[in-house]
């Protein structure tokens, strides 16, 4: 998704609508946790003036990440809405918003799209079905993975004797 500054000036009156699929598979090299990224769908529009171009983008797609518990592949959908501004001419006053400066004569959205995808990678992701072949074991000798709900309903065996403590006083 690249445009020369000259092309953008030609589109100034018509406007620019975006609806493309972008291959961002090289983000796997930046973050090895990402196992696969399908082409992402980028939609939006660009507001073009003589000094700047503002892109209003919707980025959606799906990446495959490892389950934090079992290491099986987990599809993780994402959707990002962002506004990115590129300055076409140097501005003498200071802007309060985040802007990108055009290097050379080309406006390139690919690095920005990849950056937003990398920010969307969660710290942990868990599989809905941990009992898949090839997954890490869910139990072993003297241990097992227990869901939080199951654990809250159990009484700690070390404190089980205290459960009847006050019932003895009531009988007297």
N, C-alpha and C positions, 0 to 999 in steps of 0.2 A: 504494500500500500504506500506507494511513493508518487509524489507529484512535484514537478518543478514549480518554482515560484511563478514563472511565466504562464504555465498551465492554470494555476490557481487564479491569476489575474484575469484570464479569459473567462473563467467560470464565475467571476464576481457577480455578474448580473443574473445568471441562471441559477446559481446556487449549486451545491454538490450534495447529492444523496448517496449514502453508502449502504451496500447490501452485498457483502462478499464473505467467502470462506477463506480463511488464512491458515496456511500450514505453519505451525509453531512447534514442530516436533523437536527442534534443537534446544528447547528449554530443558530437555532431559539431561543434556550435558552440563547445564548450570546447577540443577538440583537432581542428584542421583536418586532421590526418593520417588520422583515421578517416573513411573514405568512406561507410560504411554500417554500421549495427548492426541486426541482426534482433532481434525481441523476445526478451528473455532469460527463461529458465526459472528461477524461484526456488522452491525447496522448503525445508522445514525445519519447525521447531517453535518455540514460545515458552513459556518458563517464567515464569509470572506470580506474583509475590508482592505483598504490600501495599506494599512500598517500591520495587520495581524489576521490570523485564521484561527477560529475557535471550532474545534471538533467536539460534538456531543455524541458520545459513543455508547453503545450497548454491546458488550462482549459476553458471549455465552458459549459453553462447550462442556466437555467432560474429560477428565483425566483419570488414569488408573494409578492408584496408590497402594502400598502394602498395608494390610491390617496391622495395627500396632500390637495386637495380641497374638495373631496366628500367622502373619506374613502372607496371607492369601491376597489375591488381587481384589481391590474394592473400587468400583466405579464411583467417582466423586464429581457430581455436576457442579458447575459454578456459573454465576451471572454477575457481571460487573457493569455498573453505570458510571461513566466518568466524563469529565469535560477537560479537554486539553487545549491550551492556547499556544500558538507559535507566533513569535514576532518576526515579521517579514523585513522590517526596517529597524535600525537601532533607534531606541527611544531615549530621549534626554532626561526624562523624569523617572522616578522610581515607582514601580508597580507594586501593589499590595498582594496580588494574586501570584500563584506559581505559574511561570511561563517557561517555554522552551525557546531557545534561540536557534534559528535556522543556520546550519553550517553549510556553507557553499550556496548552492541554488536549489536544493532538494529538501522537501518536507517528507520525512519518513516516519510512518506510524508503527511499523513493525516492532522496534525496540520498546515502545511504550506499551503496546499490547502484551508483549512477553513479560514485561515488568509487572503489569497488573495480574497476569496469570500466576507468576511466582509468589506474589503477595497473597493470593487466594489459597495457597497450599496450607492445610491445617496442621497443627502440631501433632494431632493424633486422629486417626480414623479407624473405626471398628467395623468389621464385617457383620452383616445381619445373620449369616449362617456360618458359624465357626467350625462346623463339623464337616468341612469339605476335605476331600482326599488331598493329602500333601500339606495340610495345615499343621501347625504346631499342636502337640497333644494338649488336651483339656484336663487331663488328670494323670497322676503318676503314683508312685509309692508314697503314701501318707500325705498327699496333697491333691487338690482339684480346684478348678476355677469355679467360683461361686458368684452368682449374680447378687447385686446389692440387696434386692428385695428378699431373696432367700435368706440372706444373712441377718436381716433385721428381725425376722420372725423366729429365729433360733435363740435359745437361752445359752449363755456361756456355761459349759459344764463345770467350770470352777466355781461358779456362783449359784448353781442349781440348788444346793442345800439351803441357801438363804431364802428361797422362794416360800418355804413353809415356816419360816421363822415367826412371823406375826400370827399365824394360824394357831400355834401352840399356846400363845398368851390368851387368845380368845376362848379356848376350851376350859381354862381354869376358873 
